[in-house]
Amino acid sequence: MDPAAIASCIPGCERLDPDGVDRYQAAITIGMAAITGRYEGTVSIAEKIDGQSYRLLAEGQGRPGFVKGDVRITLRADVTESGDANTIVDVAGTVQVGGTIARLGQRLIGSAARMMQDRFFDCMRSKIDT
């Protein structure tokens, strides 16, 4: 939950600054096909159960339009047959977009979100494993 570590793993993240308890001001540049834009907004953590789950609420605006996201993250233990302990991270969410990004990039949003999510978790995994 370290904002600096998280920001360094979010593709295109320029800043993630604390703005109260479990609230952050963010700036991110995202490119999808011919649509690239910078978004500024907020990210809040809600319904936090330490070590088990939390909800991320994000909203931002930029030249290409607006984005609102609601993501539930659940952590669960997994012990392999060899006795190694792992953490499984389940992620489920929705996103609402408007403006140019919605008109031109609607079909690309799901695949772009999955790609960003995969890059984020690969980066976080590398930080934890070292």
PyRosetta script that sets phi, psi and omega in degrees:
from pyrosetta import init, pose_from_sequence

init()
pose = pose_from_sequence("MDPAAIASCIPGCERLDPDGVDRYQAAITIGMAAITGRYEGTVSIAEKIDGQSYRLLAEGQGRPGFVKGDVRITLRADVTESGDANTIVDVAGTVQVGGTIARLGQRLIGSAARMMQDRFFDCMRSKIDT")
pose.set_psi(1, 14.1)
pose.set_omega(1, 178.3)
pose.set_phi(2, -74.4)
pose.set_psi(2, 115.1)
pose.set_omega(2, -176.7)
pose.set_phi(3, -55.7)
pose.set_psi(3, -37.6)
pose.set_omega(3, -179.2)
pose.set_phi(4, -66.6)
pose.set_psi(4, -42.9)
pose.set_omega(4, 178.8)
pose.set_phi(5, -66.4)
pose.set_psi(5, -41.7)
pose.set_omega(5, 179.9)
pose.set_phi(6, -64.9)
pose.set_psi(6, -47.0)
pose.set_omega(6, -179.2)
pose.set_phi(7, -59.6)
pose.set_psi(7, -38.1)
pose.set_omega(7, -178.5)
pose.set_phi(8, -68.2)
pose.set_psi(8, -17.0)
pose.set_omega(8, -179.2)
pose.set_phi(9, -102.6)
pose.set_psi(9, -8.9)
pose.set_omega(9, 178.9)
pose.set_phi(10, -84.8)
pose.set_psi(10, 117.0)
pose.set_omega(10, 179.8)
pose.set_phi(11, -57.2)
pose.set_psi(11, 126.7)
pose.set_omega(11, 177.5)
pose.set_phi(12, 82.6)
pose.set_psi(12, 1.0)
pose.set_omega(12, -177.7)
pose.set_phi(13, -72.1)
pose.set_psi(13, 124.8)
pose.set_omega(13, 178.4)
pose.set_phi(14, -96.4)
pose.set_psi(14, -32.2)
pose.set_omega(14, 177.7)
pose.set_phi(15, -161.0)
pose.set_psi(15, 151.8)
pose.set_omega(15, 174.5)
pose.set_phi(16, -146.6)
pose.set_psi(16, 90.8)
pose.set_omega(16, -171.9)
pose.set_phi(17, -104.3)
pose.set_psi(17, 131.3)
pose.set_omega(17, 176.7)
pose.set_phi(18, -56.9)
pose.set_psi(18, 139.5)
pose.set_omega(18, -179.1)
pose.set_phi(19, -142.9)
pose.set_psi(19, 52.4)
pose.set_omega(19, -176.1)
pose.set_phi(20, 112.3)
pose.set_psi(20, -176.0)
pose.set_omega(20, -179.3)
pose.set_phi(21, -72.3)
pose.set_psi(21, 121.4)
pose.set_omega(21, 177.2)
pose.set_phi(22, 55.4)
pose.set_psi(22, 33.6)
pose.set_omega(22, 178.0)
pose.set_phi(23, -138.1)
pose.set_psi(23, 139.0)
pose.set_omega(23, -175.6)
pose.set_phi(24, -137.9)
pose.set_psi(24, 146.5)
pose.set_omega(24, 170.0)
pose.set_phi(25, -94.7)
pose.set_psi(25, 134.0)
pose.set_omega(25, -174.8)
pose.set_phi(26, -132.0)
pose.set_psi(26, 153.9)
pose.set_omega(26, 170.7)
pose.set_phi(27, -138.9)
pose.set_psi(27, 132.6)
pose.set_omega(27, -176.6)
pose.set_phi(28, -145.9)
pose.set_psi(28, 142.7)
pose.set_omega(28, 174.4)
pose.set_phi(29, -110.0)
pose.set_psi(29, 125.6)
pose.set_omega(29, -176.9)
pose.set_phi(30, -126.0)
pose.set_psi(30, 137.4)
pose.set_omega(30, 176.3)
pose.set_phi(31, -123.8)
pose.set_psi(31, 129.5)
pose.set_omega(31, 174.5)
pose.set_phi(32, -130.9)
pose.set_psi(32, 115.0)
pose.set_omega(32, -177.7)
pose.set_phi(33, 52.1)
pose.set_psi(33, -122.5)
pose.set_omega(33, -176.7)
pose.set_phi(34, -88.2)
pose.set_psi(34, 0.9)
pose.set_omega(34, -176.8)
pose.set_phi(35, -106.1)
pose.set_psi(35, 112.6)
pose.set_omega(35, 175.8)
pose.set_phi(36, -125.1)
pose.set_psi(36, 137.1)
pose.set_omega(36, -180.0)
pose.set_phi(37, -157.1)
pose.set_psi(37, 159.2)
pose.set_omega(37, 177.4)
pose.set_phi(38, -104.1)
pose.set_psi(38, 131.9)
pose.set_omega(38, 179.6)
pose.set_phi(39, -117.7)
pose.set_psi(39, 140.7)
pose.set_omega(39, 173.0)
pose.set_phi(40, -123.7)
pose.set_psi(40, 140.7)
pose.set_omega(40, -179.4)
pose.set_phi(41, -178.8)
pose.set_psi(41, -155.1)
pose.set_omega(41, -176.3)
pose.set_phi(42, -125.7)
pose.set_psi(42, 152.4)
pose.set_omega(42, 172.6)
pose.set_phi(43, -129.7)
pose.set_psi(43, 128.1)
pose.set_omega(43, 179.8)
pose.set_phi(44, -124.4)
pose.set_psi(44, 145.4)
pose.set_omega(44, 174.9)
pose.set_phi(45, -104.1)
pose.set_psi(45, 128.3)
pose.set_omega(45, -178.4)
pose.set_phi(46, -132.1)
pose.set_psi(46, 165.3)
pose.set_omega(46, 175.2)
pose.set_phi(47, 49.6)
pose.set_psi(47, 42.9)
pose.set_omega(47, -175.6)
pose.set_phi(48, -79.5)
pose.set_psi(48, 126.8)
pose.set_omega(48, 170.8)
pose.set_phi(49, -119.5)
pose.set_psi(49, 104.0)
pose.set_omega(49, -173.0)
pose.set_phi(50, -49.1)
pose.set_psi(50, 129.4)
pose.set_omega(50, 177.5)
pose.set_phi(51, 75.7)
pose.set_psi(51, 0.3)
pose.set_omega(51, -177.5)
pose.set_phi(52, -125.6)
pose.set_psi(52, -51.9)
pose.set_omega(52, -175.6)
pose.set_phi(53, -163.7)
pose.set_psi(53, 163.4)
pose.set_omega(53, 171.9)
pose.set_phi(54, -163.7)
pose.set_psi(54, 170.2)
pose.set_omega(54, -179.2)
pose.set_phi(55, -123.4)
pose.set_psi(55, 133.1)
pose.set_omega(55, 175.9)
pose.set_phi(56, -105.6)
pose.set_psi(56, 128.4)
pose.set_omega(56, 176.0)
pose.set_phi(57, -117.4)
pose.set_psi(57, 122.2)
pose.set_omega(57, -177.3)
pose.set_phi(58, -131.2)
pose.set_psi(58, 141.2)
pose.set_omega(58, 171.3)
pose.set_phi(59, -147.6)
pose.set_psi(59, 142.3)
pose.set_omega(59, -179.1)
pose.set_phi(60, -154.1)
pose.set_psi(60, 160.5)
pose.set_omega(60, 178.5)
pose.set_phi(61, -132.9)
pose.set_psi(61, 149.4)
pose.set_omega(61, 177.1)
pose.set_phi(62, -160.1)
pose.set_psi(62, -176.9)
pose.set_omega(62, -179.1)
pose.set_phi(63, -56.5)
pose.set_psi(63, -40.0)
pose.set_omega(63, -179.2)
pose.set_phi(64, -75.8)
pose.set_psi(64, -5.4)
pose.set_omega(64, 179.5)
pose.set_phi(65, 136.4)
pose.set_psi(65, -151.4)
pose.set_omega(65, 179.5)
pose.set_phi(66, -125.7)
pose.set_psi(66, 158.1)
pose.set_omega(66, 178.4)
pose.set_phi(67, -136.9)
pose.set_psi(67, 134.1)
pose.set_omega(67, 172.4)
pose.set_phi(68, -129.9)
pose.set_psi(68, 129.1)
pose.set_omega(68, -179.0)
pose.set_phi(69, -129.8)
pose.set_psi(69, 148.7)
pose.set_omega(69, 178.3)
pose.set_phi(70, -137.6)
pose.set_psi(70, 113.0)
pose.set_omega(70, -173.8)
pose.set_phi(71, -126.9)
pose.set_psi(71, 131.8)
pose.set_omega(71, 174.5)
pose.set_phi(72, -103.7)
pose.set_psi(72, 126.9)
pose.set_omega(72, 179.8)
pose.set_phi(73, -118.7)
pose.set_psi(73, 125.3)
pose.set_omega(73, -179.1)
pose.set_phi(74, -123.3)
pose.set_psi(74, 133.2)
pose.set_omega(74, 178.5)
pose.set_phi(75, -107.6)
pose.set_psi(75, 137.1)
pose.set_omega(75, 176.3)
pose.set_phi(76, -143.2)
pose.set_psi(76, 146.0)
pose.set_omega(76, -178.0)
pose.set_phi(77, -76.4)
pose.set_psi(77, 147.0)
pose.set_omega(77, 176.1)
pose.set_phi(78, -142.5)
pose.set_psi(78, 121.6)
pose.set_omega(78, 178.9)
pose.set_phi(79, -110.9)
pose.set_psi(79, 124.7)
pose.set_omega(79, -178.9)
pose.set_phi(80, -76.8)
pose.set_psi(80, 168.6)
pose.set_omega(80, 178.7)
pose.set_phi(81, -59.7)
pose.set_psi(81, -28.9)
pose.set_omega(81, 179.9)
pose.set_phi(82, -82.1)
pose.set_psi(82, -2.7)
pose.set_omega(82, 177.9)
pose.set_phi(83, 94.8)
pose.set_psi(83, -0.5)
pose.set_omega(83, 178.0)
pose.set_phi(84, -70.8)
pose.set_psi(84, 134.5)
pose.set_omega(84, 178.6)
pose.set_phi(85, -96.4)
pose.set_psi(85, 132.2)
pose.set_omega(85, 177.7)
pose.set_phi(86, -129.6)
pose.set_psi(86, 165.0)
pose.set_omega(86, 173.1)
pose.set_phi(87, -117.0)
pose.set_psi(87, 126.5)
pose.set_omega(87, 175.3)
pose.set_phi(88, -93.1)
pose.set_psi(88, 131.2)
pose.set_omega(88, 179.4)
pose.set_phi(89, -111.0)
pose.set_psi(89, 113.3)
pose.set_omega(89, 175.8)
pose.set_phi(90, -97.0)
pose.set_psi(90, 131.6)
pose.set_omega(90, -177.9)
pose.set_phi(91, -127.6)
pose.set_psi(91, 126.8)
pose.set_omega(91, 175.6)
pose.set_phi(92, -140.0)
pose.set_psi(92, 134.1)
pose.set_omega(92, -178.1)
pose.set_phi(93, -160.6)
pose.set_psi(93, 175.0)
pose.set_omega(93, 176.5)
pose.set_phi(94, -132.5)
pose.set_psi(94, 154.8)
pose.set_omega(94, 177.2)
pose.set_phi(95, -137.2)
pose.set_psi(95, 142.5)
pose.set_omega(95, 176.6)
pose.set_phi(96, -123.4)
pose.set_psi(96, 131.9)
pose.set_omega(96, -179.8)
pose.set_phi(97, -129.7)
pose.set_psi(97, 155.7)
pose.set_omega(97, 177.0)
pose.set_phi(98, -147.2)
pose.set_psi(98, 161.3)
pose.set_omega(98, -180.0)
pose.set_phi(99, 92.4)
pose.set_psi(99, -157.3)
pose.set_omega(99, -178.0)
pose.set_phi(100, -57.0)
pose.set_psi(100, -41.0)
pose.set_omega(100, -178.8)
pose.set_phi(101, -59.0)
pose.set_psi(101, -36.3)
pose.set_omega(101, 179.2)
pose.set_phi(102, -73.0)
pose.set_psi(102, -41.7)
pose.set_omega(102, -177.4)
pose.set_phi(103, -70.4)
pose.set_psi(103, -41.3)
pose.set_omega(103, -173.9)
pose.set_phi(104, -100.7)
pose.set_psi(104, -25.6)
pose.set_omega(104, -173.0)
pose.set_phi(105, -113.0)
pose.set_psi(105, 8.6)
pose.set_omega(105, -174.1)
pose.set_phi(106, -51.4)
pose.set_psi(106, -45.4)
pose.set_omega(106, -177.4)
pose.set_phi(107, -69.6)
pose.set_psi(107, -22.1)
pose.set_omega(107, -175.7)
pose.set_phi(108, -91.1)
pose.set_psi(108, -14.0)
pose.set_omega(108, -171.7)
pose.set_phi(109, -60.7)
pose.set_psi(109, -46.6)
pose.set_omega(109, -179.0)
pose.set_phi(110, -60.3)
pose.set_psi(110, -47.5)
pose.set_omega(110, -179.1)
pose.set_phi(111, -69.5)
pose.set_psi(111, -35.8)
pose.set_omega(111, 177.2)
pose.set_phi(112, -66.3)
pose.set_psi(112, -40.2)
pose.set_omega(112, 178.6)
pose.set_phi(113, -64.2)
pose.set_psi(113, -42.8)
pose.set_omega(113, 178.7)
pose.set_phi(114, -63.5)
pose.set_psi(114, -41.2)
pose.set_omega(114, 179.6)
pose.set_phi(115, -62.9)
pose.set_psi(115, -44.9)
pose.set_omega(115, 179.2)
pose.set_phi(116, -64.1)
pose.set_psi(116, -40.7)
pose.set_omega(116, 179.0)
pose.set_phi(117, -62.8)
pose.set_psi(117, -45.0)
pose.set_omega(117, 179.0)
pose.set_phi(118, -61.8)
pose.set_psi(118, -43.5)
pose.set_omega(118, 178.8)
pose.set_phi(119, -64.2)
pose.set_psi(119, -40.9)
pose.set_omega(119, 179.1)
pose.set_phi(120, -60.5)
pose.set_psi(120, -51.4)
pose.set_omega(120, -176.6)
pose.set_phi(121, -69.1)
pose.set_psi(121, -32.8)
pose.set_omega(121, 174.1)
pose.set_phi(122, -62.3)
pose.set_psi(122, -42.9)
pose.set_omega(122, 178.8)
pose.set_phi(123, -64.8)
pose.set_psi(123, -46.2)
pose.set_omega(123, -179.8)
pose.set_phi(124, -63.5)
pose.set_psi(124, -39.7)
pose.set_omega(124, 178.3)
pose.set_phi(125, -60.3)
pose.set_psi(125, -41.4)
pose.set_omega(125, -179.4)
pose.set_phi(126, -66.6)
pose.set_psi(126, -32.3)
pose.set_omega(126, 178.3)
pose.set_phi(127, -71.9)
pose.set_psi(127, -36.4)
pose.set_omega(127, -179.3)
pose.set_phi(128, -74.3)
pose.set_psi(128, -38.8)
pose.set_omega(128, -176.4)
pose.set_phi(129, -71.9)
pose.set_psi(129, -16.6)
pose.set_omega(129, -178.0)
pose.set_phi(130, -93.4)
pose.dump_pdb("model.pdb")
